[in-house]
Amino acid sequence: GVKFNDADLIGIPLRITVEGDVITRARVVRVNDKAVDPIPLQVDATVVQEDGLAVADASLQLKPLSKHLNRGYNQLTFDVSGTTTTILLDVEL
């Protein structure tokens, strides 16, 4: 797990995998089915795997996201180079 204070400094670590050669952008666009101003992820580097997938390590800063989060499970929708995907984030307050 990631503690809130640590995530505020270093971000929540994520690994992004999408079809294609590169990841041009990654950002949170919805939280709990509500549209939010896009929150960008810091993408470190992109590696293309043999099977046509682009893989990148990224981090998500918690501070701009925190005002949208609720206690318990939160649904985050990401736009990654035009492809959307959703994850669940468990928040303990």
Buried (B, 14 or more C-beta within 10 A) or exposed (E): EBEEEEBBEEBBEBEBEBEBEEBEEBBBBBBEEEEBEBBEBEBEEBEEEEEEEBBBBBBBBBEBBEEBBEEEEBEBBBBBBEEEEEEEBEBEE
